[in-house]
Amino acid sequence: MKQMIQNFMNDEQGQDLIEYTLLMAFVALASAALFLGAGGNISGVWTSGNSQLSTANTNAS
């Protein structure tokens, strides 16, 4: 029984899978944070461009 528990503790077969899963989760969370931050900037650029086009349209008429 002691040998079986010792073998179980020394077995590192699934360790790589867990490490890669944690790494992918970190990358996914970091990407989501970047996309959420960029969403506000893109919205600001779109609003600014829209207002400039409306002003140009009014001045051209």
Secondary structure, 3 states (H helix, E strand, C coil): CHHHHHHHHHCCCCHHHHHHHHHHHHHHHHHHHHHHHHHHHHHHHHHHHHHHHHHHHHHHC
